[in-house]
Amino acid sequence: MKEFEETTAFLGQWGSYQKIVFFLMCCTAIPNGLALFSLVFLNDIPKHHCLIPEVNLTKEWHAAVIPIEVLNGKQELSRCSRYRLDVVLNLSAQGLNPGVDVNLTDLDQESCVDGWNYSKEIYQSTLVSEFNMVCKDQWKQPFTFSVFFIGVLFGSFISGLLSDRFGRKPVLFATMAIHNIFTFATILSPSWTVLCILIFIASSGNIARYFAGFVLGCEILNGKVRVLYSSLGISFGYSIGYMLLPLFAYFLRDWKSLQVGLALPVLFYIPMWWMITESPRWLLSQGRVEEAEAILKNAARKNKVHAPNVMTPLTKEQYNIFDLIKTRNIRNTTFLLFLLWTSICTGYTGLSITTSQLHTNPYLSCFLSALAEVPAYISSWLALQYISRRLAIVCILAVAGSSLYLIQLVPEGFSGVTIALEMLGKYAVTTGLALVFAYTAEIYPTALRNTGTGVCATVSRIGSILSPFLLTFCKYINKSCSLYFILWTLAFVSLFTTFLMPETFKKPLPQTVEEMSKREQ
């Protein structure tokens, strides 16, 4: 069987056809960057305290009805309790003054039975203020994050299965539509439960779109252009969206307006249906030779080269998810990839959330967190160009693990050092994520490529799902080092297991499971 790269060598690597594909596929990643960490703003917790209804209270009692609590060494208004309003009303009516005639510590307290008053200093509204995810219901706030990443897990899984079955292009645009429709639908949510269901579906479509687009571009492009696309191109498109997110959030401070603003740009992608082609590599693997020939001949016309009259067909092969564990070599590689993906994605999610909250200005923090990804993607591109895959991943895991370990040794009061190490860790795990995407696509054969990438990403989302709860737990016990210890451990365990992985540097993409098995022997 003739290799696909040899079959399509007449096209060259960087003609008009490849340039169009490269640009359009990079653009499809921008909405993913807008959406993936949108909950940092949508689901943020504004300052709040018990709502005091319009009652006849003196100015002094109105100012004193909310107890003062010490939180993290600072005095703040209680978020979840107030002095009993009936008692305060009685004392106010008697003309007694708080702290002078009445010892406030002797008064009974009650929960926020009339609701909460949310600060609008930063946001006009968030999901938290809309559905009162505070106090006894505060668990709903990190759980909403987790529901989002459960959707990411589900979308990662179905993307591979669907696109390997029905094609890359139909799944790309179908999931784009699903994400857009259900993002709009969230603004109509009558309850938190319905909101979570809609967020789950929308996030599933968002990540499924990214995987379908990633694999489609990798299969159309060849050689160094494919490396450029998989490591820098699509990742840079994503980072543009990520950097635009705080800009959208800054001008759209109501959560419903922000949701609409994040969904609208997807409408500009509708004309791309007629501009993006299906993967000829996938069509040939499915035995649909005539369709592949038509696409390649059209590409030849755009590149102004002559296409051969007869294309060499690839053998039609059908695989399923169980082929990922078909032989011992493939099974070992798959499980090692599971560990590698889980370690890197857990670190990426955890550090993306924490670095977006480093500054009192959340918009600036999020922008800086996104900006840290740009040198990371450039580094991954250079590494994929000149360094073996295993060596590149080992080095970046060493940087990530070292920075996460050193954070735990920084004394209190050296916040600048902590921030620098966190940003270094974010840079390292982002580089690692770009590397592992490209690496996984190079390991699996064509008929299993999207399924393999999707299943690896699915397993890795377990860490993403747990990250919000872990961050909340660390915040309230004031021991954030526990998070870094977990991430540091995962990084160094993955570092040593990477030596057991196959090398794919400067090797053609495998077309069949047999070719993959031979490579790993």
Beta strands, then each sheet from edge to edge (+ up, - down):
strand 1: 48-50
strand 2: 68-71
strand 3: 74-77
strand 4: 81-83
strand 5: 109-111
strand 6: 116-118
sheet 1: 1+ 6-
sheet 2: 2+ 3-
sheet 3: 4+ 5-
end
